[in-house]
Amino acid sequence: MSQTQALMDQETRYGAHNYLPLPVVLSKGEGIWVYDVEGNRYLDFLSCYSAVNHGHRHPKIVEALTEQLGRLTLTSRAFYNDQLGPFLEELADYTHMDMILPMNTGAEAVETAVKAVRRWGYRVKGIPAEQAEIIVCNDNFHGRTVTVISFSSEQAYRADFGPYTPGFTIIPYGDSKALEDAITDRTCAFLVEPIQGEAGVMVPPDGYLKDVRRICTERNVLLALDEVQTGFGRTGKRFCHWHDEIEPDVLVMGKALGGGVYPVSAIAAKREILGLFEPGSHGSTFGGNPLGAAVARRAIKVIEDEGLAERADELGRYFTERLLGMGSPYVDHVRGKGLLIGLVLKNDAGSARPFAEALMKRGLLCKETHENVLRFAPPLVIEKKDLDWALEHIEAVLTGPAPTRGK
Ligand SMILES: *Cc1c(COP(=O)(O)O)cnc(C)c1O
């Protein structure tokens, strides 16, 4: 049996089957490239759902990680550490917010945001105890904890995991009138993704976020943006909401904040909101640890020093134009911003999975989302010549005979 098959069988035998990976076993990564156990090279066009915006093992980030490994890694928040203060100040500056609460994963940051806006609802807005409501969108993705799936509209994420956490209202995405109608005296916040990545790279209509901002301000409701996937340059701006020139009240971050090497998440908010936490009200053993703080500080610096947001903007436009120019019989339309691009297949083209498998055979790793969408999201350090290489293979698959599904 091949080493690949043996490792896949081992994962399948001992691991819960909560994923369906493409049949490739990776053992090394460098920049935009990953290598499998047989030495084949692939261009990573998924970037771990935007957690690897910096590319694999970015030398500056590995340097920050190893330097910090040689000094101090974990302390708990029972003590101060010399990396956390600088990290919090730098991230507050970077987000134009007053305060930060650091956690580890995206879902934990979303949970933290839920706690923060509920607290504000009770202590500042004066919502009666236990009555706070948060409005969210249909087809949202905010993570996998029980509270977070409680306000998911996706059956696959929810089935047989109840009872669910109450206090959430789901409205259609991209519909500001629906938001206006859903707000009540008990609404503390509207939680929304500026682009819905997991839903298949859904881009809301122009002006949506501006309208949402205005409505939230008029109705005394907090606007919480989940930029776990869209943040840190991915969509061609530092944060996706910068395209709309608005300011959220709460900003949820994760994924690329960890520089592709270590889980770091956080929420940023105004003092009026994050100031409502007192000692003992929230916490995390690993949140704010010096290793994560050192990595995140460097991750932010690399995005700025290397102009990764500007690269995403420029290369995203180029890539989208080339995709549209292919005249593929399978493609319905292309949507997205920067280097977060969804290629939507026509109904009669079938599932996107065989297309992802065909691209894999040609050395390009990407993944279908929601059956008929291929998400293209390479590391932001990619160069135009490598995009051209990828485009050659994408064109061959999208204009060739219809790929068939592997076993
Ligand atoms: C990935 C993601 C999350 C959850 O992050 P985890 O680190 O997997 O918990 C939350 N929100 C959005 C928009 C995401 O893309």
The ligand as a MOL file (V3000), in Angstrom:
LIG
                    3D

  0  0  0     0  0            999 V3000
M  V30 BEGIN CTAB
M  V30 COUNTS 15 15 0 0 0
M  V30 BEGIN ATOM
M  V30 1 C -13.4240 30.2500 10.1970 0
M  V30 2 C -14.4400 31.2370 10.6520 0
M  V30 3 C -14.8760 31.2920 11.9940 0
M  V30 4 C -14.4590 30.2550 13.0230 0
M  V30 5 O -13.0980 30.2070 13.2390 0
M  V30 6 P -12.4600 28.9090 13.9510 0
M  V30 7 O -11.0460 29.3250 14.2000 0
M  V30 8 O -12.5860 27.7790 12.9860 0
M  V30 9 O -13.2290 28.6740 15.1950 0
M  V30 10 C -15.7480 32.2890 12.3620 0
M  V30 11 N -16.1980 33.1730 11.4600 0
M  V30 12 C -15.8240 33.1450 10.1660 0
M  V30 13 C -16.3500 34.1720 9.2370 0
M  V30 14 C -14.9390 32.1780 9.7120 0
M  V30 15 O -14.5910 32.1290 8.4240 0
M  V30 END ATOM
M  V30 BEGIN BOND
M  V30 1 1 1 2
M  V30 2 1 2 3
M  V30 3 2 2 14
M  V30 4 1 3 4
M  V30 5 2 3 10
M  V30 6 1 4 5
M  V30 7 1 5 6
M  V30 8 2 6 7
M  V30 9 1 6 8
M  V30 10 1 6 9
M  V30 11 1 10 11
M  V30 12 2 11 12
M  V30 13 1 12 13
M  V30 14 1 12 14
M  V30 15 1 14 15
M  V30 END BOND
M  V30 END CTAB
M  END
